Amino acid sequence: MKKMIKVRVAQILAVGFGLLALTGCGKASAPGGEVALAEMNRAVGMMSMSPAGAPRTVDDLTNFPAFNDRAFPVPPAGKKFVLDLSTKVVAVVDK
């Protein structure tokens, strides 16, 4: 029981510190700015550590708190964003 509590506290701290790192530790970001691909990949990693589990699609990232009021980038023509579940990385692939 105590071990499970320690694991849960560690998960909560990891997600909390991850959110802090993702938001830039006080670095001001323009509201309504575009989410970068690197930020999407960090969010996948952080969400994977959360009790809710890893996202299953790129659309699941829209629920990530640091992305509120921010737009997701538009992929290049003929491409789309996909989440590779084996590597937990957002990639740009052909449609």
Secondary structure by P-SEA (a helix, b strand, c coil): caaaaaaaaaaaaaaaaaaaaaacccccccccccccaaaaaaaaaaaaacccccccccccccccccccccccccccccbbbbbcccccbbbbbcc
